[in-house]
Amino acid sequence: MTLEDTIIITADTARSKAYTQAMIENGIKIKGGIFFEASGPKTGQTKKIPEREWPGSPVYLPDLSLNLEQSLHEACKTVKTVTATHINDAPISEAITELKPELIIYSGYGSQIVGEHLINGSAPFLHIHSGWLPDFRGSTTTYFHLLATRNCGVSAILLEKEIDTGPILARKSYPKPPKNIDIDYLYDCAIRADLLCQVLLHYGNHHVLPQVIPQQPDKGNTYYVIHPVLKHIAILTLD
């Protein structure tokens, strides 16, 4: 399946590797990819390649040792490498304008927030959030989800100005991983990639995005970076 109007913005992170590999695994090819190389400090990169051993895994587990650019060229018809300090810098906007997408998958550096000039542009930004919205907004929600429900959730949304408040396209609950699986770099990225591909397959088959569920910003909960003690307790809930 080729989506002729869709592009992805990636950074050299585990999440971007998971997204592109999952797209390849599901036979999804898109119009273009933007490989965003940060000219300043880089965040979100894998320091150690985690083990992938999970017999019977309900989702595809990416191989984080693989080169992102190689996967991008396999998943995209065109790839543009852009060097910038921030996602909101002019070179990113220029690359988007050149590709003329109707849908943008966002997988940039986690510490950078997409600005209004991009969000209000000609194409919506599709973001995959690791939390069941609106109940789990914010940061490190996979761990808060584990503590509260003993499983995890993922939501596909269109970006809006306020973080994690955009309209919901899809939500899915996932079983917790075994204790030997890295949560931050492998499991979190894998379940996000799984829902991303389900949304893209729907888009390709029906030529429209899944039905939108509006969010009420005053409903739900927002979480912040989890305390190390709480994170350890969440990990202890794994079998």
N, C-alpha and C positions, 0 to 999 in steps of 0.2 A: 504494500500500500504506500503510495506517495502522496504527501500533502503538499501541494504546489504553492500554498499560500502561507505556510507556517515556517517560522524560524525559531532558533533557540540561542539564548545568550548564555555562554558558559564561562566558568573560571576554572583554574586548575585545582579542583577540589574533588573530594570523594563523591559528593552529590552529583556533580556534572558527569563524572565517569559512570556513575550508576544510571543516570538518565539516558545517556547515549548508548550504553551497552544494552539496557533494557529495550530501547527502541529497536536496536538491531535484532535482538532476540525475538521480538514480536513482529518483525518484518515491516517496520515503519521507517519510511524515508521521508525527509522533509526538504523544503526548498533551500534553506540555508542555515548556517551556524556562524555565530560570532564568538571567536575565542578571545576573551578579555584578559589580556596580560596586564596585571597591575604594575605600574611604574614605581609605586611606593611599597610599603610593607605588605606582604601577602598573608592572608589568613585563611583558615579552614582547610589547610592541606594535611594530608595524611602523613604522620611522622613514622608510623610503622604499619606495614601491610598486615591486616588482621586475617586470622584463619577463616576459611569459608565452610568448614565442616558442619553441616546441619542436615543430616539425613531426613528426607521427607519435607524439606523446607517448603512452605506454602507460596514463597515468592522466589524470583530469580535473584541470586546473590552475585553481585558484580565482582569482577577480578580487578582489584584496585591497583595491581601492579602494571596494568596495561596503560599505554600512552593515550591521553585524552585526545590529542590532535588526530591520531590515527583513527580512533573511533568516530570522531566528528566527520572525517572525510568519508567514512563508510555510511554514516547515518544521514549525511546532508549532501545535496547536489552541489552546493557552493559553500566554501568556508572562508571567512575573513578574519584575519588576526589583527586585533586592535590593541594598541598600548595606550593606557590612560591611567590616571590616578584614582578615579572614582567612576562609578556607573553613570553618573549624571554629567560627565564631561562631554564636550562637543564631539570627539571622535566616535563615541558610541552612537550618538544621535545620527551622525552622518552615515555610519554603517547601516543603521536601521533604515534610513531614508533610501539608500542605494538598493537594499533588498526588497523594499516595498511589501512587507508582510501584511496579512490580515489577522494573524494571531502570533503572539510572541510568548514562547516558553521562557520563563526566567529562572536561571540557576547561577546567579553571580555570587560574589563573596558575601557570606552571611552577615558581615558587620556593616554592609552598605545598604542604605534604604533608597529605593527607586523614587526619584523626584516627580513632582506633579507634571512637569513639562513632558515627561515620558509617558506617565500614566494617562494623561489627557491627549495623547497623540492619536494617530490614525488607527492604531491597532491595540486591542486589549492585551494586557500582560497576564498570562496564566501562571499561577504560583501554586505549588503543592506544599501544604503546611502539615507538619507531623503533630496533629492534634485534632480531636473531634470538635469542630467549631459549632456554636460559639463557646462551648464549655471550656475549652483549653486553648486560649490565645497566648501569644507571647513566646518566651524562650525556654528551651530544654523541656518542652511539654511532654516528650516521650516518657521522661522519668516521673513527672507528676501524674501522667496517665496511668503508669504502672502502679503507683502508690494508691491511686483512687479506685481503679477498676480491675487491676491485675491483667489488663491487656492494653493495646495501643490503638490509636485511631489516626486516620489521615484524611485531610480535606483538600479538595481542589477548589481554588477561588480565583476570581479576577481581582487584581490589585486595585485598591483605592488608597486615598491619602492616609487614612488611619490604618495602623498595622493590624492585619488579620481580621478586618471588618468587611471585606469585599463580598460580593454575592457568591454563594456556594454553588458549585457545579456538580460536585459528587463528594460523598463521604464513605469511608469503609473502615470497619473494625478489623484488627489483625491480632492473632495470638501472640503472646509474649515469646521472646526467643529463649533458647536454652542458655545456661549460664556461661558457656564457652564462647558465645557469639558477641563480638564487639558491638555495642549499641550505637555509639556515636558515629562511627565511620561506616559500618556495614549494615546493621539492621535498620536504623533510621533512614538511611539513603535507599535501601532496597524497597521498603514499603512505600516510600514516596514515589519511587520509580514505577512501582507496580500500578499505583492509582493513576499516575501520569499516562501510562500506556493505555489504560482502560478509557480514559477521557479522549485520548487521541484516536483510538480505534472507533469510538462512538462518533467523533467528529468526521472521520474519514468515511464511515459507512452511511451517515445520515446527513452529512454536509452542514450540520449545525452543531453547536456545543450542547451538552446536556442542559435540561431545563434549570433555570436559575432559581435559587432559593435565597431571597434577600435576608440579610442579617440586620438585627436591631442592635446598634452599638452599645446600648445600655444593658443588654442581656449577655449572660455568660461571665467568664472569669479570665483575667489576665495574669500570667505568671512571669516571674523574672528568673534569672540564672539560678539554678537550684544550688542550695548549700551542699558542700561535699558530704556531710553526714547524711542528709536526706537522699542524696544520690546513692550512697553506699547501701542505705536501707532498701531503696528501690531495686538495686542489683541483687540483694539478698532474697527478694521475692521470686527470683528465677529458679527454675528446677535444676 
